[in-house]
Amino acid sequence: MKKILIAAGLPLFLAACYDPADNCENDTHGKIGAYVASQNFVSQRLRSPSTADYPSFSANGVIVNFERKCHFKVAAFVDAQNGFGGTVRTRYIIDIEADPEDGGYWGRNLIMD
């Protein structure tokens, strides 16, 4: 079972067919894994997560930096409906840590504006 925990301690579970240790490297596979995990953490905070539209990994405005082994910083955005039904763009930054033991992710320091 794959775990994703946010600072508030709410778990998410992901299933994947890959070697979890691959997500700790400074390569495209590791960065994509961190980006996908960031989307799960952000969606938990949206008023209407079912309307969330995230850009592709290679889109302008998506930055995934390898900080150190298993640690990434993701800066991106999401378009989603607000409480009034209007679509708004929300930019975010989050620290993502991959767990090579179980392939899960931890999200910390989520900032959304």
Secondary structure, DSSP 8 states (H G I E B T S, - for coil): ---EE-TT--EE-----S-GGGGGSSSHHHHHHHHHHHHHHHHHH-SSGGG-B---TTSTT-EEEEEETTEEEEEEEEEEE-TTS-EEEEEEEEEEEE-TTTS-EEEEEEEE-
